[in-house]
Amino acid sequence: MKLVYTSAESASVEDGVSHFMEKLKTAKGGAGWYIVSAQLNITFGAFMHISALLLVDESKTGGDLAVVYSTGGGREAAVLGVVEKLNTVIKNAEVVSFRIGSYTTPVTRRTYAVGIVAYNRPALQASEVSKTSDRRELLAHVLSLFDYNPRVLNVSELARIFDVSRDTIYYDIQQILEEKKRD
């Protein structure tokens, strides 16, 4: 287990959310984690500040954070927009902690709501994976465990398990390795 802290601060809600997610991706690295406990915070003022202090178990996977925002139509409409967005993220997930805050700018009177949720998603079984993105996420995790060495994978067996062609698995691996190079 270890503690992980990530925060971001910005005068712009959009930039603050974007910077937070970038910093979270860096903190998470290539490997996954399972969130045991979370302290989440959102504050507004001249700057918006988002922070997350997580207790994570690196021997398990499935944990993640989602940060979303919504604007317009007053405080209630903005908060309901955030709730709607977060509900799509946490469907079938175990929620560890969440926080929602709202702020109306003094000059433009524009209302923002920001929400953050820490959650764990149950591990996917290979037979349950139907979308390309889910298959690649699973393959990327396996590759990360082996220092991104594709030679450790049995491509024929993976193709059988996922019910796709060997070429599809090779293409997935190629895409994962190219994305890793860009990071």
C-alpha positions as CSV (number, residue, x, y, z in Angstrom):
1,M,0.0,0.0,0.0
2,K,1.1,3.6,-0.5
3,L,-0.3,7.1,-0.3
4,V,-0.6,9.1,-3.6
5,Y,-1.3,12.8,-3.7
6,T,-2.3,14.8,-6.8
7,S,-3.5,18.3,-7.0
8,A,-4.0,21.1,-9.6
9,E,-4.9,24.8,-9.4
10,S,-6.0,27.1,-12.1
11,A,-8.0,30.3,-12.6
12,S,-9.9,28.4,-15.3
13,V,-12.2,25.4,-14.3
14,E,-11.5,23.7,-17.7
15,D,-7.7,24.1,-17.3
16,G,-7.8,23.0,-13.7
17,V,-9.7,19.8,-14.5
18,S,-7.4,19.1,-17.5
19,H,-4.2,19.6,-15.4
20,F,-5.5,17.4,-12.6
21,M,-6.2,14.5,-15.0
22,E,-2.7,14.9,-16.6
23,K,-1.0,14.9,-13.2
24,L,-3.1,11.9,-12.1
25,K,-2.0,9.9,-15.2
26,T,1.6,10.7,-14.4
27,A,1.1,9.6,-10.7
28,K,-0.6,6.4,-11.8
29,G,2.1,5.5,-14.3
30,G,1.6,2.5,-16.6
31,A,0.4,0.1,-13.8
32,G,-3.0,0.1,-12.2
33,W,-4.1,0.3,-8.6
34,Y,-7.0,-0.3,-6.3
35,I,-8.2,2.6,-4.2
36,V,-8.6,1.6,-0.5
37,S,-9.5,5.1,0.8
38,A,-9.7,8.7,-0.6
39,Q,-9.8,12.2,0.6
40,L,-11.1,14.5,-2.1
41,N,-11.2,18.3,-2.1
42,I,-12.5,21.0,-4.4
43,T,-12.2,24.7,-3.4
44,F,-13.1,27.8,-5.3
45,G,-11.9,31.4,-5.0
46,A,-9.6,33.4,-7.3
47,F,-8.4,29.9,-8.3
48,M,-10.1,26.6,-8.4
49,H,-8.1,23.9,-6.5
50,I,-8.7,20.1,-6.9
51,S,-6.8,17.6,-4.8
52,A,-6.9,13.9,-4.0
53,L,-5.1,12.0,-1.4
54,L,-5.4,8.3,-2.1
55,L,-4.5,5.1,-0.2
56,V,-3.9,2.6,-3.0
57,D,-3.1,-1.1,-3.2
58,E,-0.7,-1.6,-6.1
59,S,-1.2,-5.4,-6.1
60,K,-4.7,-4.9,-7.4
61,T,-6.2,-2.9,-10.3
62,G,-9.4,-1.3,-11.2
63,G,-9.2,2.0,-9.3
64,D,-9.5,5.4,-10.9
65,L,-10.7,9.0,-10.5
66,A,-13.0,10.9,-12.6
67,V,-13.3,14.7,-12.6
68,V,-16.0,16.4,-14.6
69,Y,-17.6,19.9,-14.8
70,S,-20.7,21.5,-16.0
71,T,-21.9,25.1,-16.5
72,G,-25.0,27.2,-17.0
73,G,-28.6,27.5,-16.0
74,G,-27.8,28.3,-12.4
75,R,-26.3,26.3,-9.5
76,E,-28.9,23.5,-9.5
77,A,-28.7,22.9,-13.3
78,A,-24.8,22.9,-13.2
79,V,-24.8,20.4,-10.3
80,L,-27.3,18.2,-12.0
81,G,-25.1,18.2,-15.1
82,V,-22.2,17.0,-13.0
83,V,-24.3,14.3,-11.4
84,E,-25.5,13.0,-14.7
85,K,-21.9,12.9,-16.1
86,L,-20.6,11.1,-13.0
87,N,-23.4,8.6,-13.0
88,T,-22.3,7.3,-16.4
89,V,-18.8,6.8,-15.1
90,I,-19.7,5.0,-11.9
91,K,-22.2,2.6,-13.3
92,N,-21.3,-0.9,-12.0
93,A,-18.4,0.6,-9.9
94,E,-17.6,0.6,-6.2
95,V,-17.5,4.2,-5.2
96,V,-14.9,5.0,-2.5
97,S,-15.5,8.7,-2.2
98,F,-16.9,11.7,-4.1
99,R,-17.2,15.4,-3.8
100,I,-19.2,18.1,-5.8
101,G,-18.7,21.8,-5.5
102,S,-20.1,24.8,-7.3
103,Y,-19.1,28.4,-7.9
104,T,-20.5,31.5,-9.6
105,T,-18.0,33.9,-11.0
106,P,-18.5,37.4,-9.6
107,V,-18.2,39.4,-12.9
108,T,-19.8,37.2,-15.6
109,R,-22.2,35.4,-13.1
110,R,-21.4,32.1,-14.9
111,T,-22.0,29.1,-12.6
112,Y,-19.7,26.1,-12.6
113,A,-20.1,22.8,-10.9
114,V,-17.2,20.4,-10.5
115,G,-17.4,16.8,-9.4
116,I,-14.7,14.3,-8.5
117,V,-15.2,10.6,-7.7
118,A,-12.8,7.9,-6.6
119,Y,-14.0,4.4,-7.6
120,N,-12.9,0.8,-8.2
121,R,-14.3,-1.1,-11.2
122,P,-14.6,-4.9,-10.9
123,A,-11.9,-6.7,-13.0
124,L,-13.1,-7.6,-16.5
125,Q,-12.9,-11.3,-17.5
126,A,-11.5,-11.8,-21.0
127,S,-14.7,-13.4,-22.1
128,E,-16.6,-10.2,-21.0
129,V,-14.5,-7.9,-23.1
130,S,-16.4,-6.9,-26.2
131,K,-15.1,-3.4,-27.0
132,T,-11.7,-2.7,-28.6
133,S,-10.9,-0.1,-25.9
134,D,-11.6,-2.6,-23.1
135,R,-9.4,-5.2,-24.8
136,R,-6.6,-2.8,-25.3
137,E,-6.8,-1.6,-21.7
138,L,-6.5,-5.1,-20.5
139,L,-3.6,-5.8,-22.9
140,A,-1.9,-2.6,-21.9
141,H,-2.1,-3.6,-18.3
142,V,-0.6,-7.0,-19.0
143,L,2.2,-5.4,-21.0
144,S,2.9,-2.9,-18.3
145,L,3.5,-5.8,-15.9
146,F,6.2,-7.2,-18.2
147,D,7.9,-3.9,-18.9
148,Y,6.1,-3.6,-22.3
149,N,7.8,-6.6,-23.7
150,P,5.3,-8.1,-26.3
151,R,7.4,-11.3,-26.6
152,V,5.9,-12.6,-23.3
153,L,2.4,-12.8,-24.8
154,N,1.0,-15.8,-26.6
155,V,-0.8,-14.1,-29.4
156,S,-2.7,-17.2,-30.6
157,E,-4.1,-17.8,-27.1
158,L,-5.1,-14.1,-26.7
159,A,-6.8,-14.2,-30.1
160,R,-8.8,-17.3,-29.0
161,I,-9.7,-15.8,-25.6
162,F,-10.9,-12.5,-27.1
163,D,-12.5,-14.2,-30.1
164,V,-10.5,-12.0,-32.6
165,S,-7.9,-12.6,-35.2
166,R,-4.2,-12.8,-34.4
167,D,-3.8,-9.7,-36.7
168,T,-6.1,-7.8,-34.4
169,I,-4.0,-8.7,-31.3
170,Y,-0.8,-7.7,-33.2
171,Y,-2.4,-4.4,-34.1
172,D,-3.6,-3.8,-30.6
173,I,-0.1,-4.4,-29.3
174,Q,1.4,-2.1,-31.9
175,Q,-1.0,0.7,-30.9
176,I,-0.3,0.2,-27.2
177,L,3.5,0.4,-27.7
178,E,3.2,3.5,-29.9
179,E,1.0,5.2,-27.3
180,K,3.6,4.3,-24.6
181,K,6.4,6.0,-26.7
182,R,4.3,9.2,-26.9
183,D,3.9,9.3,-23.1
